[in-house]
Structures are given as structure tokens and as C-alpha cells.
Amino acid sequence: KQTLFDDPGPFRGKKRSLHEGGIRQTILANWPGHIAANSTKNHLFAFWDFLPTAAEFAGIPTDKLPPHDGVSLAPALLGEPYSKQQNHTYLYW
């Protein structure tokens, strides 16, 4: 039996491990009126994406942020076409 936050599925490891099951984790986002209910995305997200995403939602230009490797997930979360979402060149741990 698999539950919502027990999501490594067939992969080895749990959250905090460097096994694939620890890296592939679910994120939950809720913003009524902005993020469509019951929507899902398969976009790759890393913790360092939180800062640029929150900054975009707050209207803060990215050039005002400290140096970072994150990309804003606002387009994906708001249901924009996939072509509007910037992707990571690579991810690292």
C-alpha cells in the first residue's frame, strides 16, 4: 500500500538519502485561485528553486536575489505552457 507521502515507489531509499527514492520526492503546492486544484506536473524541482519561485510570486526581480542556481517554477505551478518554464541545465547533490 502506497500513501501520498510514501512516494519513492519502486525506487530504493527514503527522503534524505541519495538513493533514487530519496531524490524523487513529491512537492505539494496549494494556492486557491492561482494553482489549479488536482493538477500535477512532472517538472524537476530542487530545493534551491524555492527562492526564485517565491521571489517571482512576491514580485521581486531575480537580480535582487543573492547568487543562486534555482529556477522559478511559477510558470509550471500556474499552468503556463511547458515552453514558458525554464528547465535546469543539470541537477547536482
C-alpha positions in Angstrom: 0.0 0.0 0.0 1.4 3.4 -1.0 0.4 6.6 0.6 0.7 10.2 -0.7 4.0 11.0 1.0 5.4 7.5 0.8 6.2 8.1 -2.9 9.5 6.5 -3.8 7.5 3.8 -5.4 9.8 1.1 -6.8 13.0 3.1 -6.0 15.4 2.4 -3.2 15.7 4.9 -0.3 13.6 7.4 1.6 13.8 11.2 1.8 17.2 12.5 2.8 19.0 9.5 1.2 21.0 9.9 -2.0 19.4 6.8 -3.5 16.9 7.5 -6.2 14.0 7.0 -3.9 15.3 9.8 -1.7 15.9 12.2 -4.6 12.5 11.6 -6.2 10.1 13.3 -3.8 6.7 14.9 -4.2 6.1 18.5 -3.5 2.6 19.8 -2.7 1.6 23.4 -3.7 -1.8 25.0 -2.8 -2.8 28.5 -3.8 -6.6 28.6 -4.5 -7.5 30.8 -7.4 -4.0 30.5 -8.9 -2.8 26.9 -8.9 -5.4 24.5 -10.4 -6.9 22.1 -8.0 -5.9 18.4 -8.5 -3.3 19.4 -11.1 0.0 17.5 -11.4 3.3 18.4 -13.1 6.4 16.3 -13.8 8.8 19.2 -13.8 12.0 18.6 -11.9 12.2 20.7 -8.7 15.1 21.1 -6.3 15.1 22.9 -3.0 17.1 25.8 -4.5 14.2 26.6 -6.8 12.1 27.8 -3.8 13.8 31.2 -3.5 13.4 32.3 -7.1 9.8 30.9 -7.2 8.8 32.7 -4.0 10.5 35.9 -5.3 8.6 35.8 -8.6 5.3 35.4 -6.7 6.3 38.3 -4.5 7.2 40.5 -7.5 10.9 40.6 -6.5 13.3 40.7 -9.6 15.8 37.9 -9.7 18.7 40.4 -10.0 17.8 41.5 -6.4 18.4 37.9 -5.1 21.7 36.6 -3.9 23.5 34.3 -6.4 21.6 31.0 -6.8 21.2 28.1 -9.2 17.5 27.9 -8.8 14.8 28.5 -11.5 11.3 29.8 -10.8 8.6 27.2 -11.0 5.9 29.8 -11.2 5.0 29.0 -14.9 4.6 25.3 -14.2 2.6 25.9 -11.0 0.3 28.5 -12.7 -0.4 26.2 -15.6 1.5 28.1 -18.2 2.5 26.2 -21.4 5.6 24.0 -20.9 7.6 26.2 -23.3 7.4 29.1 -20.8 9.0 27.0 -18.0 12.8 27.3 -17.7 14.5 24.0 -17.1 17.6 23.1 -15.2 20.7 22.5 -17.3 21.6 19.9 -14.7 20.9 18.9 -11.1 23.5 18.1 -8.5 23.7 16.7 -5.0 
